[in-house]
């Protein structure tokens, strides 16, 4: 039981950590949800093992299908980890974004509401082999697709290797769960799946941080240490009481799970909780709220900024990739503050000229101004100095400028149905209509990639780097 409790705590911690750290990005979000689903399944199994027969059957009916949801969620996770220029990536991602909620609901609904997938004891029914098998084997299919489109070229090989090895073992353990004659005890299979999921989560965190140009290990180790310490302090007395006096009955196991859950979530959700508390406690003190927010951003930046003392010395492709990421965060100063480009000599020079100390937000603001200047230089010769908000042209020579200025600087989202574009200036209104009608999304992406390379070259030349 202690091993299962430890696996539950680790899955809940890492899943929540991924959601809090990078929940706005699809890959970490889906990976975190998969880990939380596995943790909930383990919690249900632990309670079922100490409950009456009728309660145990009910818990198993709801908990057992959760073991297969990580496989479905991880298929969606990996679709978002495909290289941005990989063939069929856009179609693949869109397909999973559309299909994933329906697949999850259909599989879980059939598993819980009918006897087609699992019987009352949680064993897979013959009629459910196909459904459960597909759910378990989807990640393996994803591995083949990822290898086929060249994921090994998308990031550091050590991270990709960890991800692929863990995924293969996870696919094996998930497949063995649906086999009627598995040669390993079910409890060991479930714990093995947990180890694979933890490795997968770490692999996704590493790859996602690499793509963003951020450090990931310091924040992960800090969060793990805090969660482990909290859980050890608060859960140990209850565990000792159960082991030496009362025994682990259903009530004590439930109490232990609640304490472990709260102990793990308290430090992991520390930042969002602090934000809420600041809004409540400092409702009448806007200056304090602003100072606290700036301190949090500075702390997050220090944890996330990768150790790279010479950003300008990076090769052209890596510098261009970091520039594309910085442009994608153009309107988000806290995210822009974690970019390695804030360490450029041009940023340092402008800080010195303005007599600034070089805080996180000051660096991000200067980097934003440098990017805006480089985007303005993409305008055709003779048009510099003309206010882009008062001028729009769809001619070929304006293509690169339009591809960056209107989506990033002006903040237009032409392909989003939920984006609000009310009361736009005439030029932005015309640009929005042109992008929607005449420019396919994939074409805009290709233009942005080429334009970002030009912006990156402009920044490198400002640094005195040629070639």
N, C-alpha and C positions, 0 to 999 in steps of 0.2 A: 504494500500500500504506500509506503514512503517513497518508493521509486515513482509510482504513478502520481503522487502528490508533487514531487519535484518536477516531473515532466509537465504537469499542469501549470505550475508556477512559471516555468521557463517559457512555455508556449504563450501564456497570457502576457508575460512581460515583453517578449520580443514582438508579438503581434501588436500590442499597444504602442511599443516604442516606434515601430515602423509607421503606424497611423499618425502618431503625434509628430514625428520628425518629418515625414514626407507624404502625409496623407493626401495632399493635393495632386500628387502624381500617381497615375494608374497602377504602375507595377508595384511599388511599395504598399499601396492601399490594398490591392488584391492579395498580396502576400501576407499582409497583416491580418486580413479577414480570414484567410485560410488557417493561420496559426491559432487564431481565437476560436474558430470552429473546432479545431482539433482539441484545444484545451477544454471547451465546453463538453465535448464528447467524453473526454477522460473524467471530468467531474461527474457526469451522469453515470458513468460506469462505476466509479468509486462509491457513489451513493447507492446504486443498485446492489452492489455486493454486500451492503450492510442493512438492506431494507427487507421488508416482508415480501413474500412471493408476488402478491398482486402489485405492490408498489414497484418492485423490481422490474416486472414485465412492462409497466407503463414507462419507467425511466429508460429502459433499454429500447423501447419502440421509438422514443424521441431522440435518444443519444446516439444509437448505432449508425443511423444514416449520416450523422455529422462527420464520421471518420472518412467518408468518401467525398465530402464537399471540398476539402483542400485540393484534391486532384483536379476538380473542375475549375476551382479558382486559380490554381497554378497554371492551367492551360491559358487562361486569360492573362495572367502575369507575364508569361513568356512571350505572348504575342506582342506585348508592349516593349519587350527587351530586344526585339529584332532591330538590326541596324536601320537607321533612318532612310538609307538609300537602298535597302534590300528590296528585291522584286516582290511584288504582291503584299508588301507590308501594310499599305493603306487599306487594301481590301480585307486583309486578314484581321487587322485591328478593328475595323468597322464591323466586320461580321461578329467578332467576339463581343464587342460592346453591345451589339443588338441582341445576341443570342444568350449571353451569360445569365442574365436574370431569369429568363424563361427556362433554361436548362436547370438552374438551381431550384426553382420553384416546382417544376414538374418532377424532378427526381425526388426531392424531399417530400413533396406532397404524396407521391405514390408510395414512398417508403413508410411514411407515418400513417397515412389514411387507409392503406390497403395491405393485404398480405401477399402482394405480388413479388415484393423484393425481399422482405425479411419475415420470418415467422415470429411467434411470440417470444422465443428465446434469443432472438437476434441473429439467428443463422440465416444465410442467404438462401432463398428459395430457388428451385430450378427455373421458375419463370423470371426470376430477377437476375440470373447470371448475366444476361446480355446487358441490362441497364447498369448494374454495378460494375461489370467488366469494362464497359465503355468509359464509365466515369474514372475507373482506376487506370486505364491504359491511355487516356488522353495525353497526360504529360509525356509518355514515351513517344507518342506520335509527334508531339511538339519537339522533342529532342531531335528527331530525324529532320524535321523541317528547319530547325535552327542550325543544325550542322550543314544542311543543304544550302542555306542562304548565306552562310559565312559569319556566324556569330563570333567565331574565334578571331575575327579581325575587328570586332567592335569594342574591345576593351583589353585590359591586361590579362594575359593568359592564365595567371594563377587564380584570378577571380572566376574566369569562365570555366576553368578546369574544376574548381570547387563546385560551381553551380551544376555542371553536367554530371559529375560523379554522384553528388547528392541526389540529383533528379533521377538518375538511373536506379539508385538504391530505393528511393521513395516509390518509383513505379513498380519495382519488384515487390516491396512490402505491401503496397496497395493491391497488387494483383493477387498475392497470396491470401489476402483477406477473403476474396470471393471464391477461392478454390475449395471444393468440398473436402479435400484430403490434404490440407497443409501439414507438413511434417514438423512445424514449430508451434509451440503453444501460442494461443491467441494473445495472451498478455505480453509475451516477448515481441510478437509482431507489432503490436500497438506501440510499445516503447521504442522499437526500432524505427517505426514510422516517425515518432516524435523526434528522434535524433536527426533523421533525414530532413525533416521540416525545419529544424533549427539551423542546420547547415545551409539549407536553401534560403532561409530568411537572411542569414549573414551574407550569403553570396549576392542576393539581390541588393542588400544595403550597400555592399562594396561596389557593385557595378553601377548602381544609381548614383552614388557619390562620385565615382570616377567620371561619369558622363556630365555631372554638374561641376566638376573641378573642385570638389570639396573633400575634406577629410571625414572619415566615418568612425574609425576605431576609437578615438578618445571619447566621443560622446556615447558610443555603445558600452565601453567599459565603465564609464561613470554611471550610466543608468543601471547596468547590471549590478554593480557594487551596491548602489543604494537600494535596489529592489531586494537583493539577497540579504542585506543587513536588516531591513525593515521586517522581512518575512521571518528571519531567524529570531529576532527579538520578540515579536508578537505571537508567533506560532509555536515556539518551543515549549512554553508552559502548558499549553493545551495538549500538545503531543505527549509530553511527559505524564500529564494527568491520565490520558487515555491508556498509555502503555503500562502504568504502574498501579492504577486504582480502578477507574470505572470501565475500562475497555472501550473499544472503538465502536460504539453503537451508532445508529443512524443520526441521532441528534448531535453527537460529538463530531462525527465526520462532517456533517453540514456546517457546524460551527467552525471547524478547522478550515474548510474550504472558504467560508466567508472571510475569516481572518486573513488567510493567505491572499485572497483576492484584494482586499482592502490594502494590505501591506505592500503588495506589488504595484497596485494602481497609484497609491499615494505619491511615491517619488517619480513614477513614470509620467503622470499627468501634472507634475508640479508646475510647469510653465502655463498651461491653460488655466489651471486653478488660480495661480497668482494673478493672471490678467483679470479674471472675474472678481477676485478679492480687491484688487486695486480699484476697479470701477465702483465697487460698493463702498469701500472704506474712504476712497479719495474722491467721492462724487462731487464734493464742493471744493476740491483742491486740484484744479487742472494742471498746475505747474508740477505738482508731485507726480501725477499720472504720467505726464510727458517725460519727466526725468526717469521714472521707473521703467517706462517702456524703452527709453534709450539705453539704459543699463542692461536690460534683458537682451536687446539686439546686439549690444557690444559683446556680452558674454557668449551668446550663440555664435557670433562671428568668430571669436577666438577659438571656439571648439571646432568649428567647421572649416576654417581656412586651412588649406593644405600647406605643408612646409615646402615652399618652392621659392627660394630666394631670388631666382633669376627667371622671371616669367618671359622676358624678351628673348631669352636664349632657347626657348622651346622651338621645335621645328614648325614649319609653316602650317602643316595640317593640324597639329595639336593646338596651335594658337588660333587658327580659324574656328576650330570646334569650340574652344572656350569663348570666342567672340560671339558665335551663334547663340550660345547659352546666355551670355550676358545680354544680348539683344532681346532674347525671349523674356527676360526679367526687367526690361526697360522701365516699366511702370511700377515696379515693386522694389523700393529701396532696400528693405531688409533682405530680400533674396539677392539683389544685386551686390549687397555688401559682402556676401560670402564668395564672390567671384575672385579668383586669383588675379584678375586684371586690375584690382584695386591696388596692387603692389607695383604697377608700372611706374617708371621714372617720371613720366609726364604727370601722373597724379601727384607724386611727391613734389615735383617742381611747382605745381599750382598751389599745393598746400603751403609751401614755403612763401610763395609770392603773396598769398592772402593772409599770411601770419596765423594759420590755423594749426591746431594741435594734431589733427589727423584722426579724429574719431571715426567710428564706423560709418555713421550717416554722412559725414563730411566727405569721406573717401568715395562712398557710393554716389553722392551727388556730383562730384567732380568726374567720376567715370561716366556717369550719365551724360554730362555735358560734352565730354570727349566723343562719346558715341554719336550724340546728336550732331556735332560738328562734322564728323566723318560721313554721316548720312547726308547732310546738306551738300557735301562735296560730290556726292553722286549725281546731283542735278547737272544738266548739260551746261557746257561752258557759256558764260554770259548770263546765266540765270541766277547765279549766286547773289544773295542779297534780296531776292524777291521772296516775299512772305509766302510759304507753301500753302498756308491756309486760305490765301486769296487767289491761288493759281492751281489749276489741274490740267494735265495733258496726258492723254493715253497713247502718245506716240512712242515709238520704239526706244528713243533716246532717254525717255523718262522711266523706262521699265524698272531699273534697279532702284531708283529713288522711290518710286511708288510702292514697290514691294516691301520696303522697310519703313518708310515714313508713315503711311496710313495705318498699317496694322500695329506698329510698335509705338511710334511717337503720338499719333492721333488716337490710337487705341481702338480702331475699328475692328470688328469681328464679323466679317462678311458671311461666313458660313455657319454661324451659330444662330439657332432659332430663338434662343433665350436672351440673346444680347439686346439691350435697349439702345437704339440710335435715334434719339429724339432731339429736335432743335439743333441739327448739325449745320455748320456753315455751308454755303453753296458748293465750295470746292470739295469738302469731305462728303457731301451728299452725292456729288457726281462720281467721286472715286468709289464710294460704297456700291453704287449701282453698277459701275463698270466692273468691279471685282466680282460681283455676284453673277452678272450676265455673261461677261466675256472672258473671264479668267478662271479656269478650273482650279480646284484646290491643289492638285498635284503640281500644276504649272506654277502657281504662286510659290509653293515650297521650293521648286527648282530655282526660281528667280531669287528667292530670299537666300538660298544657299550660295548662289553666285555673288549676290550683293554683299553678303556677310564676309565672303572671302576678300572682296575689295575693301571693306571696312577694316578687316584684320590687317591687310597689307598696308593700309594707311596708318594704322596704329603702330605697326612695326617700323615703318619709315620714320615716324615721330620719335621712336626709341633709338633711331640710328641703326636699325637692322636692315640689311639688304639681302635679297635672294630668298 
